């Protein structure tokens, strides 16, 4: 009988201490965030940087810029680039409303021609055309 009483007390104590938290919850996640506006040049010289100002809207005000990435398209369509912004969220619950943020994207065309820059947006892409001469 004493064994069962000791086991029950030990189980109760373990259950109660497992509910106590010594560390804050962390919910680290990185998400692609829609670009809502992209402003940049329409023409540029070959091997010169074309700088675009990008406005993006994180899901909450607790998100911070993580990275800007560019993917080239298939070898058959080398003049198309897809650009996206990722945002890092480090908190589980955030009551801070989202506000638009900005970053820059630099593209350097290495050959003359027309380039299509596809900025990942909410429902598809914002497509910008850049002519390199």
TORLOVO-815372 format. One record per residue: residue number from 1; residue in three letters; x negated, y negated, z of N, C-alpha, C in turn. Coordinates in Angstrom, 1 decimal, padded with zeros to 4 digits. Atoms other than C-alpha are relative to their C-alpha. Layout:
residues N
PT  n  res  nxx  nyy  nzz  caxx  cayy  cazz  cxx  cyy  czz
PT  NUM  Ala  X  Y  Z  X  Y  Z  X  Y  Z;
...
END
This chain:
residues 133
PT  n  res  nxx  nyy  nzz  caxx  cayy  cazz  cxx  cyy  czz
PT  1  Unk  -000.8  001.2  000.0  000.0  000.0  000.0  -000.9  -001.3  000.0;
PT  2  Unk  000.9  001.2  000.0  -002.8  -002.4  000.8  -000.6  -000.2  -001.3;
PT  3  Unk  000.7  000.1  001.3  -004.4  -001.6  -002.6  001.0  -000.8  -000.9;
PT  4  Unk  -001.0  000.7  000.9  -001.1  -002.7  -004.4  000.1  -001.5  000.3;
PT  5  Unk  -000.1  001.4  -000.5  -000.9  -005.8  -002.3  -001.2  -000.8  -000.5;
PT  6  Unk  001.2  000.6  000.5  -004.5  -006.7  -003.1  000.0  -000.2  -001.5;
PT  7  Unk  -000.1  000.1  001.5  -004.0  -006.0  -006.8  001.0  -001.1  -000.4;
PT  8  Unk  -001.0  001.0  000.3  -000.9  -008.1  -006.9  -000.5  -001.4  000.3;
PT  9  Unk  000.6  001.3  -000.3  -002.6  -011.0  -005.2  -001.1  -000.4  -000.9;
PT  10  Unk  001.0  000.3  000.9  -005.6  -010.8  -007.4  000.5  -000.3  -001.4;
PT  11  Unk  -000.7  000.3  001.3  -003.4  -010.7  -010.5  000.6  -001.4  000.0;
PT  12  Unk  -000.6  001.3  -000.1  -001.5  -013.7  -009.3  -001.0  -001.1  000.0;
PT  13  Unk  001.1  001.1  000.0  -004.7  -015.7  -008.6  -000.6  -000.1  -001.3;
PT  14  Unk  000.6  000.1  001.4  -006.1  -014.8  -012.0  000.9  -000.7  -000.9;
PT  15  Unk  -001.0  000.6  000.9  -002.9  -015.8  -013.7  000.1  -001.5  000.2;
PT  16  Unk  -000.1  001.4  -000.3  -002.8  -019.2  -011.9  -001.3  -000.7  -000.5;
PT  17  Unk  001.2  000.7  000.4  -006.5  -020.0  -012.6  -000.1  -000.1  -001.5;
PT  18  Unk  000.1  000.0  001.5  -006.1  -019.1  -016.3  000.8  -001.2  -000.5;
PT  19  Unk  -000.8  001.2  000.4  -003.6  -022.0  -016.5  -000.7  -001.3  000.2;
PT  20  Unk  000.8  001.2  -000.2  -006.0  -024.5  -015.2  -001.0  -000.2  -001.1;
PT  21  Unk  001.0  000.3  001.1  -008.1  -026.2  -017.9  -001.1  -000.8  000.5;
PT  22  Unk  001.1  000.8  -000.4  -011.5  -027.5  -017.4  -000.5  -000.8  -001.1;
PT  23  Unk  000.4  000.8  001.1  -012.0  -028.8  -020.9  001.3  -000.5  -000.7;
PT  24  Unk  -001.1  000.6  000.8  -009.8  -031.0  -023.1  000.3  000.9  -001.2;
PT  25  Unk  -000.3  -000.7  001.2  -008.0  -029.4  -026.0  -000.7  -000.7  -001.2;
PT  26  Unk  000.6  000.5  001.2  -009.9  -029.8  -029.3  000.7  000.6  -001.2;
PT  27  Unk  -000.7  -000.5  001.2  -008.1  -029.5  -032.6  -000.8  -000.5  -001.2;
PT  28  Unk  000.9  000.5  001.1  -011.0  -030.2  -035.1  000.5  000.5  -001.3;
PT  29  Unk  -000.4  -000.4  001.3  -009.7  -030.2  -038.6  -000.4  -001.1  -001.0;
PT  30  Unk  000.4  000.9  001.1  -010.8  -031.8  -041.9  001.1  000.2  -001.1;
PT  31  Unk  -001.0  -000.1  001.1  -008.1  -032.6  -044.5  -000.2  -000.9  -001.1;
PT  32  Unk  000.0  000.9  001.2  -008.0  -034.0  -048.0  001.1  -001.1  000.3;
PT  33  Unk  -000.9  001.1  -000.3  -006.3  -037.4  -047.7  000.3  -000.7  -001.3;
PT  34  Unk  -000.3  000.6  001.3  -004.4  -039.1  -050.6  -000.7  -001.4  -000.1;
PT  35  Unk  000.4  001.3  000.4  -006.0  -042.0  -052.3  001.2  -000.8  -000.5;
PT  36  Unk  -001.2  000.7  000.4  -003.4  -044.7  -052.7  -000.3  -001.2  -001.0;
PT  37  Unk  000.4  001.0  001.0  -005.4  -047.2  -054.8  -001.5  000.1  -000.3;
PT  38  Unk  001.4  000.0  000.4  -008.6  -047.2  -056.8  -000.2  -001.2  -001.0;
PT  39  Unk  000.3  001.2  000.9  -010.1  -050.4  -058.3  -001.5  000.0  -000.3;
PT  40  Unk  001.4  000.0  000.5  -013.2  -050.5  -060.4  000.0  -000.5  -001.4;
PT  41  Unk  000.2  000.5  001.4  -014.6  -051.5  -063.8  000.6  000.9  -001.0;
PT  42  Unk  -000.5  -000.7  001.1  -013.3  -050.5  -067.1  -001.1  000.4  -001.0;
PT  43  Unk  001.1  -000.3  000.9  -016.6  -050.6  -069.0  -001.3  -000.2  000.9;
PT  44  Unk  001.3  000.1  -000.7  -020.2  -050.1  -067.8  -001.1  000.5  -001.0;
PT  45  Unk  001.1  -000.4  000.8  -023.6  -049.6  -069.3  -000.5  001.4  000.4;
PT  46  Unk  000.5  -001.3  -000.4  -025.1  -046.1  -069.4  -001.1  -000.1  001.0;
PT  47  Unk  001.0  000.0  -001.1  -027.2  -045.3  -066.3  000.2  -001.1  001.0;
PT  48  Unk  -000.3  001.1  -001.0  -025.6  -048.2  -064.4  001.1  000.5  000.9;
PT  49  Unk  -001.0  -000.4  -000.9  -023.5  -047.6  -061.3  001.3  -000.8  -000.2;
PT  50  Unk  -001.4  000.6  000.0  -019.7  -048.2  -061.5  000.5  000.2  001.4;
PT  51  Unk  -000.5  -000.1  -001.4  -018.4  -048.9  -058.0  001.5  -000.2  000.0;
PT  52  Unk  -001.4  000.0  -000.1  -014.8  -048.2  -057.2  000.3  -000.2  001.5;
PT  53  Unk  -000.5  000.2  -001.4  -013.0  -049.5  -054.0  001.2  000.9  000.1;
PT  54  Unk  -001.1  -001.0  -000.2  -010.7  -046.7  -052.8  000.7  -000.3  001.3;
PT  55  Unk  -000.9  000.1  -001.2  -007.8  -047.2  -050.4  000.6  001.3  000.3;
PT  56  Unk  -000.6  -001.3  -000.3  -006.7  -044.1  -048.6  000.8  -000.1  001.3;
PT  57  Unk  -000.9  000.0  -001.2  -004.1  -043.3  -045.9  -000.1  001.3  000.8;
PT  58  Unk  000.1  -001.2  -000.8  -005.0  -040.9  -043.1  001.4  000.4  000.5;
PT  59  Unk  -001.3  -000.5  -000.6  -002.2  -038.8  -041.5  000.3  -000.7  001.2;
PT  60  Unk  -000.3  000.7  -001.2  -002.6  -040.6  -038.2  -001.2  -001.0  000.2;
PT  61  Unk  001.1  001.0  -000.2  -004.7  -043.5  -036.8  -001.2  000.6  000.7;
PT  62  Unk  001.2  -000.7  -000.7  -007.0  -040.9  -035.0  -000.9  000.6  -001.0;
PT  63  Unk  000.9  -000.6  001.0  -008.5  -039.7  -038.3  -001.1  -001.0  -000.4;
PT  64  Unk  001.2  000.8  000.4  -012.0  -040.9  -039.3  -000.5  000.6  -001.3;
PT  65  Unk  000.6  -000.4  001.3  -013.7  -040.8  -042.7  -000.9  001.2  000.2;
PT  66  Unk  000.9  -001.1  -000.1  -015.5  -037.5  -043.2  -000.9  000.1  -001.3;
PT  67  Unk  000.8  -000.1  001.2  -016.6  -037.3  -046.9  000.7  -000.4  -001.2;
PT  68  Unk  -000.5  000.3  001.3  -016.1  -038.3  -050.4  -000.6  001.0  -001.0;
PT  69  Unk  000.6  -001.0  000.9  -016.5  -035.6  -053.0  000.5  -000.1  -001.4;
PT  70  Unk  -000.3  000.1  001.4  -016.6  -035.3  -056.7  -000.2  001.4  -000.7;
PT  71  Unk  000.2  -001.3  000.8  -016.0  -032.2  -058.9  000.1  -000.3  -001.4;
PT  72  Unk  -000.1  000.1  001.4  -016.8  -032.1  -062.5  000.9  001.0  -000.6;
PT  73  Unk  -000.9  -001.0  000.6  -014.5  -030.3  -064.9  -000.8  001.0  -000.8;
PT  74  Unk  000.6  -001.1  000.8  -015.2  -027.4  -067.2  -001.0  -000.5  -001.0;
PT  75  Unk  001.0  000.5  001.0  -018.1  -027.6  -069.6  000.6  -000.6  -001.3;
PT  76  Unk  -000.7  000.5  001.2  -015.6  -028.2  -072.4  000.5  -001.5  000.2;
PT  77  Unk  -000.5  001.3  -000.3  -014.5  -031.4  -070.7  -000.9  -000.7  001.1;
PT  78  Unk  001.0  000.5  -001.0  -017.6  -032.9  -069.0  000.2  -001.4  000.3;
PT  79  Unk  -000.2  001.4  -000.2  -016.3  -036.4  -069.1  001.2  -000.3  001.0;
PT  80  Unk  -001.1  000.2  -001.0  -013.6  -035.8  -066.4  -000.6  000.4  001.3;
PT  81  Unk  000.4  -000.3  -001.4  -014.3  -036.0  -062.7  001.2  -000.1  000.9;
PT  82  Unk  -001.1  000.1  -001.0  -011.9  -035.4  -059.8  -000.7  -000.4  001.3;
PT  83  Unk  000.5  000.6  -001.2  -012.6  -037.4  -056.7  001.0  000.1  001.2;
PT  84  Unk  -000.9  000.0  -001.2  -011.2  -036.9  -053.2  -000.7  -000.5  001.3;
PT  85  Unk  000.4  000.4  -001.3  -011.5  -038.2  -049.7  000.5  001.0  001.1;
PT  86  Unk  -000.4  -000.9  -001.1  -011.5  -036.0  -046.6  -000.1  -000.8  001.3;
PT  87  Unk  000.0  000.7  -001.3  -010.7  -037.2  -043.1  -000.1  001.1  001.1;
PT  88  Unk  000.2  -000.9  -001.1  -011.7  -035.6  -039.8  000.9  -000.4  001.1;
PT  89  Unk  -000.8  000.3  -001.1  -009.2  -035.3  -037.0  -000.5  000.9  001.2;
PT  90  Unk  000.6  -000.6  -001.2  -010.6  -034.4  -033.5  000.9  000.2  001.2;
PT  91  Unk  -000.9  -000.1  -001.2  -007.5  -034.5  -031.3  001.3  000.7  -000.5;
PT  92  Unk  -001.2  -000.8  000.3  -004.4  -032.3  -031.1  001.2  -000.9  -000.2;
PT  93  Unk  -001.1  000.9  000.1  -001.9  -035.1  -030.6  -000.5  -001.4  000.0;
PT  94  Unk  000.4  001.4  000.2  -002.2  -038.6  -031.8  001.2  -000.8  -000.2;
PT  95  Unk  -001.2  000.9  000.1  000.4  -041.3  -031.3  -000.3  -001.3  -000.7;
PT  96  Unk  000.4  001.3  000.7  -001.6  -044.0  -033.1  000.5  000.1  -001.4;
PT  97  Unk  -000.5  000.0  001.4  000.1  -044.9  -036.4  -001.2  -000.2  -001.0;
PT  98  Unk  001.1  000.1  001.1  -002.0  -044.6  -039.6  000.0  -001.3  -000.6;
PT  99  Unk  000.2  001.2  000.7  -003.4  -047.6  -041.2  -000.9  000.3  -001.2;
PT  100  Unk  000.8  -000.3  001.2  -004.9  -047.7  -044.7  -001.5  -000.4  000.3;
PT  101  Unk  001.4  000.2  -000.1  -008.7  -047.4  -044.8  -000.6  -000.1  -001.4;
PT  102  Unk  000.7  000.1  001.3  -011.3  -048.1  -047.5  -001.3  000.6  000.0;
PT  103  Unk  001.4  -000.5  000.2  -014.4  -046.5  -048.9  -000.4  -000.4  -001.4;
PT  104  Unk  000.4  000.2  001.4  -016.4  -046.9  -052.1  -000.5  001.3  -000.6;
PT  105  Unk  000.4  -001.1  000.8  -017.1  -044.4  -054.8  -000.9  -000.6  -001.1;
PT  106  Unk  000.9  000.5  001.1  -020.1  -044.9  -057.2  -000.2  001.2  -001.0;
PT  107  Unk  000.2  -000.9  001.1  -020.3  -043.2  -060.5  -001.0  -000.5  -001.0;
PT  108  Unk  001.1  000.5  001.0  -023.3  -043.4  -062.9  000.2  000.9  -001.2;
PT  109  Unk  -000.1  -000.8  001.3  -022.5  -042.3  -066.5  -001.4  000.2  -000.6;
PT  110  Unk  001.3  -000.3  000.6  -025.6  -040.7  -068.1  000.0  000.0  -001.5;
PT  111  Unk  -000.2  000.0  001.4  -024.2  -040.7  -071.6  001.1  -001.0  -000.4;
PT  112  Unk  -001.0  000.9  000.5  -022.2  -043.1  -073.7  001.3  000.8  -000.2;
PT  113  Unk  -001.3  -000.7  000.2  -018.5  -042.2  -073.9  001.1  -000.5  000.9;
PT  114  Unk  -001.1  000.3  -000.9  -015.2  -042.3  -072.2  000.1  001.0  001.1;
PT  115  Unk  -000.1  -000.9  -001.2  -014.9  -040.9  -068.7  001.3  -000.2  000.6;
PT  116  Unk  -001.3  000.0  -000.7  -011.7  -040.0  -066.9  -000.3  000.4  001.4;
PT  117  Unk  000.2  -000.2  -001.4  -011.8  -040.4  -063.2  001.3  000.3  000.7;
PT  118  Unk  -001.3  -000.4  -000.6  -009.0  -038.5  -061.4  -000.1  -000.1  001.5;
PT  119  Unk  000.1  000.1  -001.5  -008.6  -039.7  -057.8  001.2  000.7  000.6;
PT  120  Unk  -001.0  -000.8  -000.6  -006.6  -037.3  -055.7  001.0  -000.9  000.7;
PT  121  Unk  -001.0  000.9  -000.6  -003.3  -039.0  -054.8  001.1  000.9  000.7;
PT  122  Unk  -001.1  -000.7  -000.7  -000.1  -038.0  -052.9  000.7  001.0  -000.9;
PT  123  Unk  -000.7  -000.9  000.9  001.7  -036.5  -055.9  -000.8  000.1  -001.3;
PT  124  Unk  000.8  -000.1  001.2  -001.1  -035.7  -058.4  -001.2  -000.8  000.1;
PT  125  Unk  001.3  000.7  000.2  -003.8  -038.1  -059.5  000.3  -001.5  -000.4;
PT  126  Unk  000.1  001.3  000.6  -004.5  -041.8  -060.0  -001.2  000.2  -001.0;
PT  127  Unk  001.0  -000.2  001.0  -006.4  -041.7  -063.3  -000.5  -001.3  -000.6;
PT  128  Unk  000.6  001.3  000.5  -008.8  -044.4  -064.3  -000.9  000.4  -001.2;
PT  129  Unk  000.9  -000.2  001.1  -010.7  -044.6  -067.6  -001.2  -001.0  000.0;
PT  130  Unk  001.3  000.8  000.0  -014.3  -045.8  -067.8  -000.7  000.2  -001.3;
PT  131  Unk  000.8  -000.1  001.3  -016.1  -046.5  -071.1  -001.4  -000.4  000.3;
PT  132  Unk  001.5  000.3  -000.2  -019.9  -046.3  -070.9  -000.6  -000.2  -001.4;
PT  133  Unk  000.6  000.4  001.3  -021.8  -048.1  -073.7  -001.5  000.0  000.1;
END
